[in-house]
């Protein structure tokens, strides 16, 4: 029996964007009764986090040496209360695996954009209802939010150090906005 809500973060190889988000969430919200995990739509299982991303996490004081990649299986998203993806293509993959997950699957950038609008409403005092409150608030937040660019975060694999840093910053910004949504009392 699941005791804590689960937020699953999904990218392609599960060695860059999704593990960075997973570890940043854990660092930002260590005392909340919530679990964070990640997986990749095309991951090779049991791979370490990309060394460039590990170094960027390390600069923030986050040790990711215990990380091992996981392949997104058909059953995995079903156990998640909220699914956050690095790109719109990952969101499409998750919802293709299980169409009923559409209402609780968003890109990191989407939920980060919706967060300020969701926060205009009072969150439930019971943390166990927090993710349900977020999901119920999405239609209203979506209708009031202005999209200002892509909802996807670029895959940095094979690209420059500057790209890795830019991707890390994008993930970090999204995680900070979503963390505020989860943390709010």
Number of C-alpha atoms within 10 A of each C-alpha: 3 6 9 14 20 19 21 25 29 33 29 22 25 30 28 26 32 27 30 27 30 21 20 21 21 18 14 14 18 11 9 12 12 18 18 21 19 28 28 26 18 14 17 17 16 13 14 17 23 18 13 16 22 20 15 16 19 13 10 10 10 16 14 19 11 7 17 17 21 21 20 25 13 11 10 13 23 16 13 20 18 22 26 26 32 28 23 21 15 23 22 16 15 27 17 13 16 14 11 12 19 14 14 18 27 26 24 29 27 24 25 22 21 25 24 16 17 23 16 9 10 10 19 15 10 8 19 14 12 19 21 15 16 22 18 14 17 20 13 12 21 17 10 12 14 10 12 7 7 11 19 18 20 15 17 20 15 8 9 10 13 10 15 21 15 15 20 22 13 19 22 18 16 20 23 17 19 21 18 16 21 19 15 13 12
